[in-house]
Amino acid sequence: MTSALLSALLNLSPEVAVRVEVIPHFLQSYDTSGDWRWQDKALVVYVSDLNDERYHTLIAAHEIVEALLCAAHGISEESVTDFDVDHPELDEPGDDPRAPYHTEHMIASLVERSLAASLGVDWEAYSQAFDALPEWGEESSEEPRDLKHMVGRVIGRDK
């Protein structure tokens, strides 16, 4: 499994840009705290604002790993989103073995947990932060924040 992650990371073309945006939860395209989209040759990750940069980094890392592994394994963004949207009863759709991206999601979760331990994040407090998010679709007055500088640290491209 580690070799799949390394392959995905090593095959990331230098032309591929990664952008992470921290946004109010209501701006997510569906009820999720992290979402990824391929736009041209760029991977764009949308992270719900949890008011803690460490939490944003964890979500972004999870989404980046998941997206790269899905791309490496031929799993489309649409199939991931469709499964998520079609299963609103699941707290974490990727945990379900029926998810087309289940393996990729589980690897991304391992990376997320390892990074959390390295950053000294209490996993229980992190989990509770998700419970504190407003209902999806409920507007907020918060402005989106850009985390390009953090993405550089997450994927090793300081610029």
N, C-alpha and C positions, 0 to 999 in steps of 0.2 A: 504494500500500500504506500509506503514511503517513496518507493521508486516512481509510482504514478505521479505523486506530487512533485517530485524533483523533475520528472520529465515535462510536466506541464509548465513548471517555472522556467526550465531551461529552454523550452520551445517558445517562450514568450518573445515575439519579435520585437526588436528595438523600436519599430514603428508603432507599437501598441502603447497607447497612453492609458494610464489609470487615473481616474478622478473620483474622489469621494466627496459627497456633499452631505452635511448634517442638516436635516430638514425637520420642520415640525411634523409630528406623526400624521396629522390629517392630510399632509401633502403626499403621503405614500400612495401608490397607485392601487393598493388594496391593503387589507389589514395585516401588515407585516412590519417588523422593526428594521429589517434590512432587505434590500432589493438590489439586484444587479441587472444591467442592460448593456448590450453591445450596441454602440452608436458609431457607425463607420468602423474604424479600427480602434476605437476607444472603449474601454470597459468603464462604465459609469456605475458607481455604487451609491445608493441612497440609504442613509442611516437616520433612523428616528432620533431626535434629540433627547438624550437622557441626562443632560447637564453634567456630564463627566467625560473628559477627553479619553480616559482609559477605557471606558465602556464603548465609546465611539470607535476606538482603535480595535477593540475585540470584535465588534460587529463587522467592521470593515475587513479585518483579516479573514473572518469566517466567509464573508461574501466573495472576497477576491479568490480565496482558495477554492471555494465551491464553483465559482464561475470558470476558473482555469481548468479544473478537473472536468467539468461538464464539457467544455470546449474540446479538451483532449480526448474525451470518450464519445464525442458525437451526440451529446445530449443537448437539445436546443433550449434556448431561453424560454421559448413559447411552451414547451412541454413542462418545464419547471413551474412557470407561472400558472399554467392551466391546472396542474395538479393542486397547487396551493389554493387557488381560487375555488376549485371544485370541492375542496374539503375544509370548509370554514369550521367544522366541528373539531378539527385537530388543532391543539395548541401549537405544535411544531410539526407541520406536514412532512418535512424531510426525514423525521424519525420513523415514519411509517414505512415498513419494508415494501409496500406497493408503490412508493414514490419512484419515478423513473431516475431520480438523482439521489436515492437513498445512500448508496455507498459514498458518493462524493460529499454529501451533506455530513455523514458521520466522520469522515476524515477531516473536514473543515471544523467540525465540533471538537475533535481532538486537538487540533491546532489552537483553536480558540481557548480551550481549557488550559493548555500548556502555557500559552501567552498570558492568560489571567494569573496563573501561579507565578510566572516570572515578574509580572507587574505588581504583585502583591494585592490583587483584587480578591475580595471575599466573594466567593461564588454565590452565596445565599443573598448577600446585599445586591449583587449584580442582577440576580433573578428577580428580586423584589422591585428593582427599578423598572422592569418591563411591566409589572403589575400596576405600577403607578402611572403608566402612559394614559393619556386621555383616550376615550373611545375613538376609534378610527372614524374619520369623517367629521369629527367635532373640531370646528375652527379654533385657532389659537392666534394670538397677536405676535408670536415669535417670528423672527426673521431667520431664513436659512443661513448657515455658516459653512464656509469652505474649509476642508481639512487637507488640502494638497500637501502641506508640510508634514502632516502625520503619515500620509500615504507613503511619502518618500522614506520615512523611517520603517514603516511596516514592510515594504518590499525592497528596501535597500537602495533606493534611488534618491539620495539627498540632492536637492537642486535649489 
